[in-house]
């Protein structure tokens, strides 16, 4: 059984990697939302999300390009 880490604000890349791994492990078990596992999953997912927002910057697609991409993915024509 893996050692559970105490949820904390994620400050390093190593903490981030461990948190993501635990989120994946918990999500694979699909815990009930009201269970301890569900609460832990929710908290860790929020901590991971906050870290990603602060450290990973993704360019937003041009709205027209996004629409054209979606049309193409649906097999539609313009």
N, C-alpha and C positions, 0 to 999 in steps of 0.2 A: 504494500500500500504506500503511495507517495506521501512524503511529508508535506503537510499543508502549510503554506506560508501565511503569515499574518497580513491581511490586506492593508496596504499603505499607499500613500501618494507615490507614483512611479517617477523616479528621478534619474535613473540610468538605463542604458540600453539593455544591460543584463537583467534588471528588474522587469523591464518591458517584455523581454523574451520569455522569462519565467511566467509572467502574468498571462501572456498570450497562450502559452502552453497549458496553463491551468484552465483558462477560459475554454479552450478546445476540449480538454478532458471533461470538464463539467457539462459542457453543451452536448457532448456525445452521450452522456447519461440521461439527458432530457429531464432534469429534475422538476418537480412540481413547483410552481411559482411561489407558493406559500411555505415551502420546505426550507431548511437551513441551506441545502445545496442550491436551491433556486435563489435565495437571498445572496449567497456568496457569488453565484454566477452574475447576478445583476450588478453587484458592487464592483467586482473585478472588471466586468465589461465596461462600466462607466469610467473606471480608472484608466483602462486601456484607451478608451475613446478620448479622454482628456489629454493623455500623453500624445496620442497621434495628432490631435488638433494642434498641439503646441510645437510638435517636432517635424511633422510631415506636411509639406505644402503642395497641394495639387492644383494645377491650373484648371479653372473652370472652362468647359467647352463653350465655343461660340453657340448661341441658341439655334441659329439656322443650321449649323453643322450637326448639332445634336439631333435636330428634327430629321434632317436628311439621312443621318446614320440609322435612326430608328425606322424610317420608311424602308431603307435598304434591308435592314434586318427582318422586316415583316414580309419582304418579297414584293413590296408594292412599287409602283412607279410614280414619278413626279409629273 
